[in-house]
């Protein structure tokens, strides 16, 4: 058994359209933001929510698929791992960025959610809408205060 593991699974909505670039060696890399929102009730029974923003990085053929089919607002499940990278800004200050390196993603919801990004999504595309059904909303569970 492995001594350690770095695994992330996120379900959320794209905050930006994917942006694809090519590396110097011609490998496609795609970036987009993903919002995940946690909802709960506080002790006074008031609804609370908190949204976290994640930077998703997709490489290779999956980057091309993400750029072609994903768009802002689309719900997606991301499976990957956390990666940190350092850089020095224009003022000479060292900064660290946390990315989620996507190993796999699944488009959730219906294919016709929102407008298509290009003609490839209109009739005749080789994309099949086999995504898992959207899970019920949190309000579908009557005992939201159960701590599990």
C-alpha positions in Angstrom: 0.0 0.0 0.0 1.2 3.5 -0.8 2.5 5.6 2.1 0.7 8.7 0.8 -2.1 9.9 -1.5 -2.9 13.2 -3.2 -6.5 12.9 -4.6 -9.2 15.5 -5.1 -12.8 15.0 -6.3 -14.8 18.2 -6.9 -18.3 18.8 -8.3 -19.0 22.4 -9.2 -19.7 24.9 -11.9 -17.3 26.5 -14.3 -16.6 30.1 -13.4 -14.9 30.9 -16.7 -14.8 29.4 -20.2 -11.8 27.1 -20.6 -8.7 28.7 -22.1 -6.4 26.5 -24.1 -2.7 27.1 -24.9 0.1 25.0 -26.3 3.4 24.3 -24.6 6.7 24.8 -26.5 6.6 21.1 -27.3 3.0 21.3 -28.7 1.2 19.8 -25.7 -2.3 21.3 -25.1 -3.0 22.7 -21.6 -6.3 24.1 -20.6 -7.2 26.2 -17.5 -10.5 27.3 -16.0 -12.0 28.2 -12.7 -14.4 26.0 -10.8 -16.8 27.1 -8.0 -17.9 24.7 -5.3 -20.5 25.9 -2.8 -21.2 24.4 0.6 -24.6 25.1 2.1 -25.7 24.6 5.7 -27.9 26.0 8.5 -26.3 27.7 11.5 -27.5 27.1 15.1 -30.2 29.8 14.6 -31.6 27.9 11.6 -30.4 30.5 9.1 -29.2 29.2 5.8 -25.5 29.8 5.2 -23.3 29.2 2.2 -19.6 29.5 1.2 -18.2 29.3 -2.3 -14.6 28.2 -2.9 -12.8 28.9 -6.2 -10.4 26.4 -7.7 -8.1 26.7 -10.6 -8.3 23.6 -12.8 -5.5 22.6 -15.2 -6.1 19.9 -17.8 -3.4 18.5 -20.1 -3.3 16.7 -23.5 -6.3 15.3 -25.3 -8.6 16.0 -22.3 -7.6 19.7 -22.5 -8.9 19.8 -26.1 -12.1 18.1 -25.1 -12.6 20.5 -22.2 -12.0 23.5 -24.4 -14.5 22.2 -27.0 -17.4 21.2 -24.7 -17.1 23.0 -21.4 -18.3 26.5 -20.8 -19.0 28.9 -18.0 -21.8 27.8 -15.8 -21.6 24.1 -16.8 -21.6 21.6 -14.0 -18.7 19.1 -14.0 -17.0 16.6 -11.8 -13.2 16.9 -11.6 -10.9 14.1 -10.4 -7.3 15.0 -9.9 -4.6 16.1 -7.5 -3.4 19.2 -5.8 -0.3 20.9 -7.2 1.5 24.0 -5.9 3.8 26.2 -8.0 5.9 29.1 -7.1 6.7 32.3 -9.0 8.1 35.7 -8.3 5.8 38.7 -9.2 6.9 41.9 -10.9 7.7 43.4 -7.5 10.1 40.5 -6.6 7.7 38.9 -4.1 7.6 35.1 -4.1 4.0 33.8 -4.5 2.6 30.3 -4.3 -0.4 29.1 -6.4 -2.5 26.1 -5.8 -3.9 24.3 -8.9 -6.0 21.2 -9.2 -4.4 19.0 -11.9 -7.3 17.3 -13.6 -6.7 13.6 -14.4 -10.3 13.0 -15.4 -13.6 15.0 -15.7 -17.2 14.1 -16.3 -19.7 16.6 -17.7 -22.8 16.6 -15.5 -26.3 17.9 -16.3 -27.9 17.9 -19.7 -25.9 18.6 -22.8 -28.3 21.5 -23.8 -27.7 23.4 -20.5 -26.8 26.8 -21.8 -25.7 27.8 -25.3 -23.2 25.8 -27.2 -19.7 27.2 -27.6 -19.4 26.3 -31.2 -21.1 24.2 -34.0 -19.4 21.0 -32.8 -22.0 20.6 -30.2 -24.9 20.8 -32.6 -26.3 17.7 -34.4 -23.7 15.3 -35.7 -21.2 15.6 -32.9 -19.5 12.5 -31.6 -20.3 13.6 -28.0 -22.8 11.3 -26.3 -24.8 12.6 -23.4 -24.0 9.7 -21.0 -23.3 11.9 -18.0 -24.5 10.8 -14.6 -27.8 12.4 -13.4 -27.5 15.6 -11.4 -27.8 14.8 -7.6 -30.8 16.1 -5.7 -30.4 19.5 -4.1 -29.6 19.7 -0.4 -33.2 20.8 0.3 -34.3 17.3 -0.8 -32.9 16.0 2.5 -35.3 16.8 5.3 -32.7 16.4 8.1 -30.1 18.8 7.0 -28.7 19.2 10.5 -27.4 15.6 10.7 -23.6 15.9 11.0 -22.6 13.3 8.4 
